[in-house]
Amino acid sequence: MPTFTLADETLKFYYNDSGVPNTAEYTTYFVVHGLAYHSGVFQHLLPVAHQHSHRMISINRRDYPDSTPYTQAELDIFARGTDEERYTLMINEGINLSLLLDGLINELGLPPKIVLVGWSLGVVYTLAMLASIASLPEAVQERLTRSVKKMVIWEPPAHGLGMEIPPGCYTPFIDDTIPFAEIPSVFVRWVALHFQHGDLSIRHDLSQLELSKVDLDQRPSPFSTTTDEDLAKITVLRPALVSDGYMISPAFALNVGRRLVQETLFDSEVRQRWGGDLGVWHLVGDKGPFTMHLATWYLKDMVDHELAEVAGEGREASKAAIRFSFVPGASHCFMWEDPEDAMKELELLD
């Protein structure tokens, strides 16, 4: 049970490690999980990364197994904090995860070729890592900016990034027919389903998205043959009710998630602190829930707006703030369903 305790001994993080591959120079993927699904959802991907001569480390965030839980004061901020309190909480979590990564670089001797991977709601935490760079000790800043070469935004939900969800869009979190305590168990099944969308290249055409409630038992899922006992080994439901779940609420996301997106991806000062050439990729399949595709459109709009501003000022853009990769046939839990192809898609983001 590998864990790492931060230097001040206040926080501990659990992690899974694929181990050192059979090559001296290798890429390390530092992976941050999403809502309810913890690091265990990447268990099929880790051995494939090793076979491809990479190293993959998937961590459990706070409130997930064998990592330090949140304090009651922190849980109160998730639930009822002001915008500034919630933003500060997220920056602090970015600092903690950055110190974790820096500690693993030192302890494990990781080469300076690291890819940050945020999956689903975990993207908000990796954005917080980038946004927190100025708050880190100078030696830590130097190591991280020298080591981290790329960030992958892997299917973030639109409502975690600060986009308002249009009326008529279904998620278990707004289904008043589900008892509150049962919402997380429905969510982990719903989010993994294969949804049938139309032409996703037509931006902002909601008629192309499957938005309504679907029968959980009538759709393909990466977990169709997974027993409830085995699914329970890779999920924890409590954070959806007391911490993470608040991050996809409009009050939290519109004022905190949106700010993190703007500061991390489009703030020249933050990007310059990371060396100015940190590559950022957005990765999405076509079978995930509608909210992942709304996020794609939202981020593409922001990139287009930035490029138009640069052109309007007569400046030449070196490259877009985000580059996009689309994977036909991939579900939200692509890494569980087809880890070999998932690894190949990650490798193509160069």
Secondary structure as a PSIPRED ss2 file (coil, helix, strand):
# PSIPRED VFORMAT (PSIPRED V4.0)

   1 M C   1.000  0.000  0.000
   2 P C   1.000  0.000  0.000
   3 T E   0.000  0.000  1.000
   4 F E   0.000  0.000  1.000
   5 T E   0.000  0.000  1.000
   6 L C   1.000  0.000  0.000
   7 A C   1.000  0.000  0.000
   8 D C   1.000  0.000  0.000
   9 E C   1.000  0.000  0.000
  10 T C   1.000  0.000  0.000
  11 L C   1.000  0.000  0.000
  12 K E   0.000  0.000  1.000
  13 F E   0.000  0.000  1.000
  14 Y E   0.000  0.000  1.000
  15 Y E   0.000  0.000  1.000
  16 N E   0.000  0.000  1.000
  17 D E   0.000  0.000  1.000
  18 S C   1.000  0.000  0.000
  19 G C   1.000  0.000  0.000
  20 V C   1.000  0.000  0.000
  21 P C   1.000  0.000  0.000
  22 N C   1.000  0.000  0.000
  23 T C   1.000  0.000  0.000
  24 A C   1.000  0.000  0.000
  25 E C   1.000  0.000  0.000
  26 Y C   1.000  0.000  0.000
  27 T C   1.000  0.000  0.000
  28 T E   0.000  0.000  1.000
  29 Y E   0.000  0.000  1.000
  30 F E   0.000  0.000  1.000
  31 V E   0.000  0.000  1.000
  32 V E   0.000  0.000  1.000
  33 H C   1.000  0.000  0.000
  34 G C   1.000  0.000  0.000
  35 L C   1.000  0.000  0.000
  36 A C   1.000  0.000  0.000
  37 Y E   0.000  0.000  1.000
  38 H C   1.000  0.000  0.000
  39 S H   0.000  1.000  0.000
  40 G H   0.000  1.000  0.000
  41 V H   0.000  1.000  0.000
  42 F H   0.000  1.000  0.000
  43 Q C   1.000  0.000  0.000
  44 H C   1.000  0.000  0.000
  45 L H   0.000  1.000  0.000
  46 L H   0.000  1.000  0.000
  47 P H   0.000  1.000  0.000
  48 V H   0.000  1.000  0.000
  49 A H   0.000  1.000  0.000
  50 H H   0.000  1.000  0.000
  51 Q H   0.000  1.000  0.000
  52 H C   1.000  0.000  0.000
  53 S C   1.000  0.000  0.000
  54 H C   1.000  0.000  0.000
  55 R E   0.000  0.000  1.000
  56 M E   0.000  0.000  1.000
  57 I E   0.000  0.000  1.000
  58 S E   0.000  0.000  1.000
  59 I E   0.000  0.000  1.000
  60 N C   1.000  0.000  0.000
  61 R C   1.000  0.000  0.000
  62 R C   1.000  0.000  0.000
  63 D C   1.000  0.000  0.000
  64 Y C   1.000  0.000  0.000
  65 P C   1.000  0.000  0.000
  66 D C   1.000  0.000  0.000
  67 S C   1.000  0.000  0.000
  68 T C   1.000  0.000  0.000
  69 P C   1.000  0.000  0.000
  70 Y C   1.000  0.000  0.000
  71 T C   1.000  0.000  0.000
  72 Q H   0.000  1.000  0.000
  73 A H   0.000  1.000  0.000
  74 E H   0.000  1.000  0.000
  75 L H   0.000  1.000  0.000
  76 D H   0.000  1.000  0.000
  77 I H   0.000  1.000  0.000
  78 F H   0.000  1.000  0.000
  79 A H   0.000  1.000  0.000
  80 R H   0.000  1.000  0.000
  81 G C   1.000  0.000  0.000
  82 T C   1.000  0.000  0.000
  83 D H   0.000  1.000  0.000
  84 E H   0.000  1.000  0.000
  85 E H   0.000  1.000  0.000
  86 R H   0.000  1.000  0.000
  87 Y H   0.000  1.000  0.000
  88 T H   0.000  1.000  0.000
  89 L H   0.000  1.000  0.000
  90 M H   0.000  1.000  0.000
  91 I H   0.000  1.000  0.000
  92 N H   0.000  1.000  0.000
  93 E H   0.000  1.000  0.000
  94 G H   0.000  1.000  0.000
  95 I H   0.000  1.000  0.000
  96 N H   0.000  1.000  0.000
  97 L H   0.000  1.000  0.000
  98 S H   0.000  1.000  0.000
  99 L H   0.000  1.000  0.000
 100 L H   0.000  1.000  0.000
 101 L H   0.000  1.000  0.000
 102 D H   0.000  1.000  0.000
 103 G H   0.000  1.000  0.000
 104 L H   0.000  1.000  0.000
 105 I H   0.000  1.000  0.000
 106 N H   0.000  1.000  0.000
 107 E H   0.000  1.000  0.000
 108 L H   0.000  1.000  0.000
 109 G C   1.000  0.000  0.000
 110 L C   1.000  0.000  0.000
 111 P C   1.000  0.000  0.000
 112 P C   1.000  0.000  0.000
 113 K C   1.000  0.000  0.000
 114 I E   0.000  0.000  1.000
 115 V E   0.000  0.000  1.000
 116 L E   0.000  0.000  1.000
 117 V E   0.000  0.000  1.000
 118 G E   0.000  0.000  1.000
 119 W E   0.000  0.000  1.000
 120 S C   1.000  0.000  0.000
 121 L C   1.000  0.000  0.000
 122 G H   0.000  1.000  0.000
 123 V H   0.000  1.000  0.000
 124 V H   0.000  1.000  0.000
 125 Y H   0.000  1.000  0.000
 126 T H   0.000  1.000  0.000
 127 L H   0.000  1.000  0.000
 128 A H   0.000  1.000  0.000
 129 M H   0.000  1.000  0.000
 130 L H   0.000  1.000  0.000
 131 A H   0.000  1.000  0.000
 132 S C   1.000  0.000  0.000
 133 I H   0.000  1.000  0.000
 134 A H   0.000  1.000  0.000
 135 S H   0.000  1.000  0.000
 136 L C   1.000  0.000  0.000
 137 P C   1.000  0.000  0.000
 138 E H   0.000  1.000  0.000
 139 A H   0.000  1.000  0.000
 140 V H   0.000  1.000  0.000
 141 Q H   0.000  1.000  0.000
 142 E H   0.000  1.000  0.000
 143 R H   0.000  1.000  0.000
 144 L H   0.000  1.000  0.000
 145 T H   0.000  1.000  0.000
 146 R H   0.000  1.000  0.000
 147 S H   0.000  1.000  0.000
 148 V E   0.000  0.000  1.000
 149 K E   0.000  0.000  1.000
 150 K E   0.000  0.000  1.000
 151 M E   0.000  0.000  1.000
 152 V E   0.000  0.000  1.000
 153 I E   0.000  0.000  1.000
 154 W E   0.000  0.000  1.000
 155 E C   1.000  0.000  0.000
 156 P C   1.000  0.000  0.000
 157 P C   1.000  0.000  0.000
 158 A H   0.000  1.000  0.000
 159 H H   0.000  1.000  0.000
 160 G H   0.000  1.000  0.000
 161 L H   0.000  1.000  0.000
 162 G C   1.000  0.000  0.000
 163 M C   1.000  0.000  0.000
 164 E C   1.000  0.000  0.000
 165 I C   1.000  0.000  0.000
 166 P C   1.000  0.000  0.000
 167 P C   1.000  0.000  0.000
 168 G C   1.000  0.000  0.000
 169 C C   1.000  0.000  0.000
 170 Y C   1.000  0.000  0.000
 171 T C   1.000  0.000  0.000
 172 P H   0.000  1.000  0.000
 173 F H   0.000  1.000  0.000
 174 I H   0.000  1.000  0.000
 175 D C   1.000  0.000  0.000
 176 D C   1.000  0.000  0.000
 177 T C   1.000  0.000  0.000
 178 I C   1.000  0.000  0.000
 179 P C   1.000  0.000  0.000
 180 F H   0.000  1.000  0.000
 181 A H   0.000  1.000  0.000
 182 E H   0.000  1.000  0.000
 183 I H   0.000  1.000  0.000
 184 P H   0.000  1.000  0.000
 185 S H   0.000  1.000  0.000
 186 V H   0.000  1.000  0.000
 187 F H   0.000  1.000  0.000
 188 V H   0.000  1.000  0.000
 189 R H   0.000  1.000  0.000
 190 W H   0.000  1.000  0.000
 191 V C   1.000  0.000  0.000
 192 A C   1.000  0.000  0.000
 193 L C   1.000  0.000  0.000
 194 H C   1.000  0.000  0.000
 195 F C   1.000  0.000  0.000
 196 Q C   1.000  0.000  0.000
 197 H C   1.000  0.000  0.000
 198 G C   1.000  0.000  0.000
 199 D C   1.000  0.000  0.000
 200 L C   1.000  0.000  0.000
 201 S C   1.000  0.000  0.000
 202 I C   1.000  0.000  0.000
 203 R C   1.000  0.000  0.000
 204 H C   1.000  0.000  0.000
 205 D C   1.000  0.000  0.000
 206 L H   0.000  1.000  0.000
 207 S H   0.000  1.000  0.000
 208 Q H   0.000  1.000  0.000
 209 L C   1.000  0.000  0.000
 210 E C   1.000  0.000  0.000
 211 L C   1.000  0.000  0.000
 212 S C   1.000  0.000  0.000
 213 K C   1.000  0.000  0.000
 214 V C   1.000  0.000  0.000
 215 D C   1.000  0.000  0.000
 216 L C   1.000  0.000  0.000
 217 D C   1.000  0.000  0.000
 218 Q C   1.000  0.000  0.000
 219 R C   1.000  0.000  0.000
 220 P C   1.000  0.000  0.000
 221 S C   1.000  0.000  0.000
 222 P C   1.000  0.000  0.000
 223 F C   1.000  0.000  0.000
 224 S C   1.000  0.000  0.000
 225 T C   1.000  0.000  0.000
 226 T C   1.000  0.000  0.000
 227 T C   1.000  0.000  0.000
 228 D H   0.000  1.000  0.000
 229 E H   0.000  1.000  0.000
 230 D H   0.000  1.000  0.000
 231 L H   0.000  1.000  0.000
 232 A H   0.000  1.000  0.000
 233 K C   1.000  0.000  0.000
 234 I C   1.000  0.000  0.000
 235 T E   0.000  0.000  1.000
 236 V C   1.000  0.000  0.000
 237 L C   1.000  0.000  0.000
 238 R C   1.000  0.000  0.000
 239 P H   0.000  1.000  0.000
 240 A H   0.000  1.000  0.000
 241 L H   0.000  1.000  0.000
 242 V H   0.000  1.000  0.000
 243 S C   1.000  0.000  0.000
 244 D H   0.000  1.000  0.000
 245 G H   0.000  1.000  0.000
 246 Y H   0.000  1.000  0.000
 247 M H   0.000  1.000  0.000
 248 I H   0.000  1.000  0.000
 249 S C   1.000  0.000  0.000
 250 P H   0.000  1.000  0.000
 251 A H   0.000  1.000  0.000
 252 F H   0.000  1.000  0.000
 253 A H   0.000  1.000  0.000
 254 L H   0.000  1.000  0.000
 255 N H   0.000  1.000  0.000
 256 V H   0.000  1.000  0.000
 257 G H   0.000  1.000  0.000
 258 R H   0.000  1.000  0.000
 259 R H   0.000  1.000  0.000
 260 L H   0.000  1.000  0.000
 261 V H   0.000  1.000  0.000
 262 Q H   0.000  1.000  0.000
 263 E H   0.000  1.000  0.000
 264 T H   0.000  1.000  0.000
 265 L H   0.000  1.000  0.000
 266 F H   0.000  1.000  0.000
 267 D C   1.000  0.000  0.000
 268 S H   0.000  1.000  0.000
 269 E H   0.000  1.000  0.000
 270 V H   0.000  1.000  0.000
 271 R H   0.000  1.000  0.000
 272 Q H   0.000  1.000  0.000
 273 R H   0.000  1.000  0.000
 274 W C   1.000  0.000  0.000
 275 G C   1.000  0.000  0.000
 276 G C   1.000  0.000  0.000
 277 D C   1.000  0.000  0.000
 278 L C   1.000  0.000  0.000
 279 G E   0.000  0.000  1.000
 280 V E   0.000  0.000  1.000
 281 W E   0.000  0.000  1.000
 282 H E   0.000  0.000  1.000
 283 L E   0.000  0.000  1.000
 284 V E   0.000  0.000  1.000
 285 G E   0.000  0.000  1.000
 286 D C   1.000  0.000  0.000
 287 K C   1.000  0.000  0.000
 288 G C   1.000  0.000  0.000
 289 P C   1.000  0.000  0.000
 290 F H   0.000  1.000  0.000
 291 T H   0.000  1.000  0.000
 292 M H   0.000  1.000  0.000
 293 H H   0.000  1.000  0.000
 294 L H   0.000  1.000  0.000
 295 A H   0.000  1.000  0.000
 296 T H   0.000  1.000  0.000
 297 W H   0.000  1.000  0.000
 298 Y H   0.000  1.000  0.000
 299 L H   0.000  1.000  0.000
 300 K H   0.000  1.000  0.000
 301 D H   0.000  1.000  0.000
 302 M H   0.000  1.000  0.000
 303 V H   0.000  1.000  0.000
 304 D H   0.000  1.000  0.000
 305 H H   0.000  1.000  0.000
 306 E H   0.000  1.000  0.000
 307 L H   0.000  1.000  0.000
 308 A H   0.000  1.000  0.000
 309 E H   0.000  1.000  0.000
 310 V H   0.000  1.000  0.000
 311 A H   0.000  1.000  0.000
 312 G H   0.000  1.000  0.000
 313 E C   1.000  0.000  0.000
 314 G C   1.000  0.000  0.000
 315 R C   1.000  0.000  0.000
 316 E C   1.000  0.000  0.000
 317 A C   1.000  0.000  0.000
 318 S C   1.000  0.000  0.000
 319 K C   1.000  0.000  0.000
 320 A C   1.000  0.000  0.000
 321 A C   1.000  0.000  0.000
 322 I C   1.000  0.000  0.000
 323 R E   0.000  0.000  1.000
 324 F E   0.000  0.000  1.000
 325 S E   0.000  0.000  1.000
 326 F E   0.000  0.000  1.000
 327 V E   0.000  0.000  1.000
 328 P C   1.000  0.000  0.000
 329 G C   1.000  0.000  0.000
 330 A C   1.000  0.000  0.000
 331 S C   1.000  0.000  0.000
 332 H C   1.000  0.000  0.000
 333 C C   1.000  0.000  0.000
 334 F H   0.000  1.000  0.000
 335 M H   0.000  1.000  0.000
 336 W H   0.000  1.000  0.000
 337 E H   0.000  1.000  0.000
 338 D C   1.000  0.000  0.000
 339 P H   0.000  1.000  0.000
 340 E H   0.000  1.000  0.000
 341 D H   0.000  1.000  0.000
 342 A H   0.000  1.000  0.000
 343 M H   0.000  1.000  0.000
 344 K H   0.000  1.000  0.000
 345 E H   0.000  1.000  0.000
 346 L H   0.000  1.000  0.000
 347 E H   0.000  1.000  0.000
 348 L H   0.000  1.000  0.000
 349 L C   1.000  0.000  0.000
 350 D C   1.000  0.000  0.000
